Amino acid sequence: MVWLLRKCEKCGKYTLKKNKCPYCGGKVRIPHPPKFSPDDKYLKYKMALKEEMENERNIRQRTQKS
């Protein structure tokens, strides 16, 4: 399925333009989340990345408190 609707990252308005926002000139992106599949081939990689990011965040929080 092709997504036509875009959302400006800067002002938050929706548009059909694909390259930039006609209101403020900001960058636009597809506002829809990716499709979910229980048979996700990349799930183990996503979970490993999420765990790594959480560990880094916890380390940063501990060092800031010290």
N, CA, C and O atoms as a GROMACS GRO file, in nm:
protein
  264
    1MET      N    1   0.083  -0.118   0.000
    1MET     CA    2   0.000   0.000   0.000
    1MET      C    3   0.088   0.124   0.000
    1MET      O    4   0.190   0.130   0.069
    2VAL      N    5   0.049   0.221  -0.076
    2VAL     CA    6   0.124   0.345  -0.085
    2VAL      C    7   0.062   0.448   0.009
    2VAL      O    8  -0.058   0.473   0.004
    3TRP      N    9   0.145   0.507   0.094
    3TRP     CA   10   0.097   0.610   0.185
    3TRP      C   11   0.111   0.745   0.117
    3TRP      O   12   0.220   0.782   0.073
    4LEU      N   13   0.002   0.819   0.107
    4LEU     CA   14   0.004   0.950   0.042
    4LEU      C   15   0.019   1.064   0.142
    4LEU      O   16   0.080   1.166   0.111
    5LEU      N   17  -0.034   1.046   0.260
    5LEU     CA   18  -0.034   1.151   0.359
    5LEU      C   19   0.103   1.164   0.424
    5LEU      O   20   0.166   1.064   0.458
    6ARG      N   21   0.149   1.286   0.442
    6ARG     CA   22   0.276   1.315   0.508
    6ARG      C   23   0.250   1.415   0.622
    6ARG      O   24   0.153   1.490   0.619
    7LYS      N   25   0.339   1.414   0.721
    7LYS     CA   26   0.328   1.507   0.834
    7LYS      C   27   0.459   1.582   0.849
    7LYS      O   28   0.566   1.522   0.844
    8CYS      N   29   0.449   1.712   0.867
    8CYS     CA   30   0.568   1.795   0.884
    8CYS      C   31   0.627   1.772   1.023
    8CYS      O   32   0.554   1.773   1.123
    9GLU      N   33   0.758   1.752   1.029
    9GLU     CA   34   0.825   1.732   1.158
    9GLU      C   35   0.839   1.862   1.235
    9GLU      O   36   0.852   1.861   1.357
   10LYS      N   37   0.835   1.974   1.164
   10LYS     CA   38   0.857   2.104   1.227
   10LYS      C   39   0.727   2.163   1.283
   10LYS      O   40   0.720   2.196   1.402
   11CYS      N   41   0.624   2.176   1.198
   11CYS     CA   42   0.501   2.242   1.242
   11CYS      C   43   0.389   2.144   1.275
   11CYS      O   44   0.290   2.182   1.338
   12GLY      N   45   0.402   2.017   1.235
   12GLY     CA   46   0.303   1.915   1.269
   12GLY      C   47   0.181   1.911   1.179
   12GLY      O   48   0.088   1.835   1.206
   13LYS      N   49   0.180   1.991   1.073
   13LYS     CA   50   0.065   1.991   0.981
   13LYS      C   51   0.078   1.877   0.881
   13LYS      O   52   0.188   1.832   0.849
   14TYR      N   53  -0.037   1.832   0.832
   14TYR     CA   54  -0.040   1.724   0.734
   14TYR      C   55  -0.046   1.780   0.593
   14TYR      O   56  -0.102   1.887   0.570
   15THR      N   57   0.014   1.707   0.499
   15THR     CA   58   0.018   1.751   0.360
   15THR      C   59   0.029   1.630   0.267
   15THR      O   60   0.057   1.519   0.312
   16LEU      N   61   0.006   1.652   0.139
   16LEU     CA   62   0.024   1.548   0.039
   16LEU      C   63   0.157   1.566  -0.035
   16LEU      O   64   0.195   1.481  -0.115
   17LYS      N   65   0.227   1.674  -0.008
   17LYS     CA   66   0.358   1.698  -0.070
   17LYS      C   67   0.458   1.597  -0.016
   17LYS      O   68   0.454   1.563   0.102
   18LYS      N   69   0.547   1.548  -0.101
   18LYS     CA   70   0.640   1.443  -0.060
   18LYS      C   71   0.778   1.494  -0.021
   18LYS      O   72   0.852   1.422   0.045
   19ASN      N   73   0.814   1.616  -0.060
   19ASN     CA   74   0.951   1.660  -0.036
   19ASN      C   75   0.965   1.757   0.082
   19ASN      O   76   1.057   1.743   0.162
   20LYS      N   77   0.875   1.855   0.094
   20LYS     CA   78   0.884   1.948   0.206
   20LYS      C   79   0.747   2.006   0.237
   20LYS      O   80   0.655   2.000   0.155
   21CYS      N   81   0.734   2.062   0.354
   21CYS     CA   82   0.608   2.119   0.400
   21CYS      C   83   0.578   2.248   0.324
   21CYS      O   84   0.664   2.336   0.315
   22PRO      N   85   0.456   2.262   0.268
   22PRO     CA   86   0.423   2.385   0.196
   22PRO      C   87   0.398   2.503   0.290
   22PRO      O   88   0.395   2.618   0.245
   23TYR      N   89   0.379   2.477   0.419
   23TYR     CA   90   0.350   2.584   0.515
   23TYR      C   91   0.476   2.646   0.573
   23TYR      O   92   0.490   2.769   0.579
   24CYS      N   93   0.570   2.560   0.616
   24CYS     CA   94   0.689   2.613   0.683
   24CYS      C   95   0.820   2.571   0.616
   24CYS      O   96   0.927   2.620   0.652
   25GLY      N   97   0.812   2.480   0.517
   25GLY     CA   98   0.932   2.435   0.448
   25GLY      C   99   1.008   2.326   0.521
   25GLY      O  100   1.119   2.290   0.481
   26GLY      N  101   0.949   2.273   0.629
   26GLY     CA  102   1.015   2.169   0.708
   26GLY      C  103   1.014   2.033   0.640
   26GLY      O  104   0.946   2.014   0.538
   27LYS      N  105   1.088   1.941   0.696
   27LYS     CA  106   1.098   1.805   0.645
   27LYS      C  107   0.968   1.730   0.675
   27LYS      O  108   0.913   1.744   0.784
   28VAL      N  109   0.919   1.650   0.579
   28VAL     CA  110   0.797   1.572   0.600
   28VAL      C  111   0.831   1.424   0.610
   28VAL      O  112   0.932   1.378   0.555
   29ARG      N  113   0.747   1.350   0.681
   29ARG     CA  114   0.765   1.206   0.696
   29ARG      C  115   0.629   1.138   0.693
   29ARG      O  116   0.525   1.203   0.708
   30ILE      N  117   0.630   1.007   0.674
   30ILE     CA  118   0.507   0.929   0.675
   30ILE      C  119   0.464   0.911   0.821
   30ILE      O  120   0.542   0.860   0.901
   31PRO      N  121   0.342   0.952   0.857
   31PRO     CA  122   0.301   0.947   0.997
   31PRO      C  123   0.251   0.811   1.044
   31PRO      O  124   0.224   0.793   1.163
   32HIS      N  125   0.238   0.714   0.953
   32HIS     CA  126   0.182   0.585   0.988
   32HIS      C  127   0.290   0.493   1.047
   32HIS      O  128   0.403   0.494   0.999
   33PRO      N  129   0.256   0.416   1.149
   33PRO     CA  130   0.354   0.322   1.204
   33PRO      C  131   0.377   0.206   1.108
   33PRO      O  132   0.292   0.178   1.023
   34PRO      N  133   0.490   0.138   1.118
   34PRO     CA  134   0.514   0.022   1.031
   34PRO      C  135   0.416  -0.090   1.064
   34PRO      O  136   0.365  -0.098   1.176
   35LYS      N  137   0.390  -0.176   0.968
   35LYS     CA  138   0.299  -0.288   0.990
   35LYS      C  139   0.360  -0.385   1.092
   35LYS      O  140   0.482  -0.405   1.096
   36PHE      N  141   0.274  -0.444   1.173
   36PHE     CA  142   0.319  -0.541   1.272
   36PHE      C  143   0.292  -0.681   1.220
   36PHE      O  144   0.185  -0.708   1.165
   37SER      N  145   0.387  -0.768   1.239
   37SER     CA  146   0.370  -0.908   1.202
   37SER      C  147   0.425  -0.995   1.314
   37SER      O  148   0.539  -0.975   1.357
   38PRO      N  149   0.347  -1.091   1.363
   38PRO     CA  150   0.400  -1.179   1.467
   38PRO      C  151   0.514  -1.267   1.417
   38PRO      O  152   0.593  -1.319   1.496
   39ASP      N  153   0.524  -1.285   1.286
   39ASP     CA  154   0.631  -1.364   1.226
   39ASP      C  155   0.742  -1.273   1.176
   39ASP      O  156   0.798  -1.296   1.068
   40ASP      N  157   0.776  -1.171   1.253
   40ASP     CA  158   0.877  -1.073   1.214
   40ASP      C  159   1.014  -1.140   1.205
   40ASP      O  160   1.064  -1.194   1.304
   41LYS      N  161   1.075  -1.134   1.087
   41LYS     CA  162   1.206  -1.196   1.066
   41LYS      C  163   1.317  -1.124   1.141
   41LYS      O  164   1.420  -1.183   1.171
   42TYR      N  165   1.296  -0.998   1.173
   42TYR     CA  166   1.401  -0.917   1.234
   42TYR      C  167   1.375  -0.888   1.382
   42TYR      O  168   1.441  -0.802   1.440
   43LEU      N  169   1.282  -0.960   1.443
   43LEU     CA  170   1.245  -0.934   1.581
   43LEU      C  171   1.364  -0.947   1.676
   43LEU      O  172   1.380  -0.864   1.766
   44LYS      N  173   1.447  -1.050   1.659
   44LYS     CA  174   1.559  -1.067   1.752
   44LYS      C  175   1.658  -0.952   1.743
   44LYS      O  176   1.718  -0.914   1.843
   45TYR      N  177   1.675  -0.895   1.623
   45TYR     CA  178   1.765  -0.781   1.607
   45TYR      C  179   1.706  -0.655   1.669
   45TYR      O  180   1.777  -0.576   1.732
   46LYS      N  181   1.576  -0.636   1.652
   46LYS     CA  182   1.509  -0.520   1.711
   46LYS      C  183   1.515  -0.526   1.863
   46LYS      O  184   1.542  -0.425   1.929
   47MET      N  185   1.491  -0.644   1.919
   47MET     CA  186   1.494  -0.659   2.064
   47MET      C  187   1.635  -0.638   2.118
   47MET      O  188   1.652  -0.576   2.223
   48ALA      N  189   1.736  -0.688   2.048
   48ALA     CA  190   1.874  -0.668   2.091
   48ALA      C  191   1.911  -0.520   2.088
   48ALA      O  192   1.977  -0.470   2.179
   49LEU      N  193   1.869  -0.450   1.984
   49LEU     CA  194   1.897  -0.307   1.974
   49LEU      C  195   1.826  -0.229   2.084
   49LEU      O  196   1.884  -0.139   2.144
   50LYS      N  197   1.701  -0.264   2.110
   50LYS     CA  198   1.625  -0.198   2.216
   50LYS      C  199   1.692  -0.218   2.352
   50LYS      O  200   1.704  -0.125   2.430
   51GLU      N  201   1.735  -0.342   2.379
   51GLU     CA  202   1.802  -0.371   2.505
   51GLU      C  203   1.933  -0.294   2.517
   51GLU      O  204   1.966  -0.242   2.624
   52GLU      N  205   2.008  -0.287   2.408
   52GLU     CA  206   2.134  -0.212   2.408
   52GLU      C  207   2.110  -0.064   2.436
   52GLU      O  208   2.184  -0.002   2.512
   53MET      N  209   2.007  -0.008   2.374
   53MET     CA  210   1.977   0.134   2.395
   53MET      C  211   1.934   0.160   2.539
   53MET      O  212   1.972   0.261   2.597
   54GLU      N  213   1.856   0.068   2.597
   54GLU     CA  214   1.814   0.084   2.736
   54GLU      C  215   1.934   0.076   2.830
   54GLU      O  216   1.942   0.152   2.927
   55ASN      N  217   2.027  -0.014   2.803
   55ASN     CA  218   2.147  -0.026   2.885
   55ASN      C  219   2.231   0.101   2.878
   55ASN      O  220   2.281   0.148   2.980
   56GLU      N  221   2.247   0.156   2.758
   56GLU     CA  222   2.323   0.281   2.743
   56GLU      C  223   2.256   0.395   2.818
   56GLU      O  224   2.324   0.476   2.881
   57ARG      N  225   2.122   0.401   2.812
   57ARG     CA  226   2.049   0.506   2.882
   57ARG      C  227   2.068   0.492   3.032
   57ARG      O  228   2.086   0.592   3.102
   58ASN      N  229   2.062   0.370   3.083
   58ASN     CA  230   2.081   0.347   3.226
   58ASN      C  231   2.222   0.386   3.270
   58ASN      O  232   2.239   0.443   3.378
   59ILE      N  233   2.322   0.355   3.190
   59ILE     CA  234   2.460   0.392   3.221
   59ILE      C  235   2.474   0.544   3.225
   59ILE      O  236   2.537   0.598   3.316
   60ARG      N  237   2.414   0.612   3.127
   60ARG     CA  238   2.422   0.760   3.124
   60ARG      C  239   2.354   0.820   3.246
   60ARG      O  240   2.404   0.917   3.303
   61GLN      N  241   2.240   0.763   3.287
   61GLN     CA  242   2.169   0.815   3.403
   61GLN      C  243   2.251   0.796   3.530
   61GLN      O  244   2.253   0.884   3.617
   62ARG      N  245   2.318   0.682   3.542
   62ARG     CA  246   2.401   0.656   3.660
   62ARG      C  247   2.520   0.751   3.666
   62ARG      O  248   2.556   0.799   3.774
   63THR      N  249   2.582   0.779   3.550
   63THR     CA  250   2.699   0.867   3.550
   63THR      C  251   2.659   1.012   3.576
   63THR      O  252   2.737   1.088   3.633
   64GLN      N  253   2.539   1.051   3.536
   64GLN     CA  254   2.493   1.188   3.561
   64GLN      C  255   2.463   1.208   3.709
   64GLN      O  256   2.481   1.318   3.762
   65LYS      N  257   2.416   1.104   3.776
   65LYS     CA  258   2.385   1.114   3.919
   65LYS      C  259   2.511   1.123   4.004
   65LYS      O  260   2.509   1.183   4.111
   66SER      N  261   2.619   1.065   3.956
   66SER     CA  262   2.745   1.064   4.034
   66SER      C  263   2.816   1.195   4.031
   66SER      O  264   2.923   1.208   4.092
   0.00000   0.00000   0.00000
